[in-house]
Amino acid sequence: MLRTVLLAALFTLFSGCASDGTQVSDADIQNDNQRLKAEAAALRNEINQQKAELEALKAK
């Protein structure tokens, strides 16, 4: 569910629907890219942790 919301937000951001007509500098784009990478890494870590917990529960 969270993945779907994140993908929808990214699609909206990059499709131009969220554009307000202002120019975005390369530094701003790079900062957003780094922020999104960090968020994606955190989501991957959370998913891996939940998978491990699920496997532990299945083993009981």
N, C-alpha and C positions, 0 to 999 in steps of 0.2 A: 504494500500500500504506500509506504513512504517512498519507495523507489518510483512508483507511478507519479506521485506528486512532484518529486524532484525532477523527473524527466519532463513533465508538463511545464514546470516553471522554467526549465532550461530552454525548452522549445519556444515558449512565449518570449523569453528574453532574446534569443537569437533570431527569431522570425521577424523581428521588427515591430511586433505588436506592442511591446513595452517601450518603444522608442518615444522620446519626447522632443526629438528634433535637434538636440544638442550634440556637438562633436565630442567624441570620446578619445582621449589620448591613449597612446600605446601603453603608457605606464598604468593607466586605469584598467585597461584590458588585461595587462599582465597581473595586476593585483587581483582582479576578479578571477582570473584563471587560477592563480595560486590559492585563493580562498575556496574555489570550487573543488580543486584537487584535494585540499585538506578536508573538506566536508565529505567528499567521496571516500577518502581513506578512512575517516571516522565511521561512515556507514558500513564500509566493508568489514572493519574491525568488529562492529556491533553485530553484524550478520554472522561472522565467524564465531563470535562468542555465543550467540543464540543457537547456532548449529551444534556447537560443542555441548551446550546444556541439554539440548534435545537428545543428542546421542547418549549422554550420561543417563537421562531419564529412561530412554529405551532399554539401556543395559540393565536397569534394575528389575 
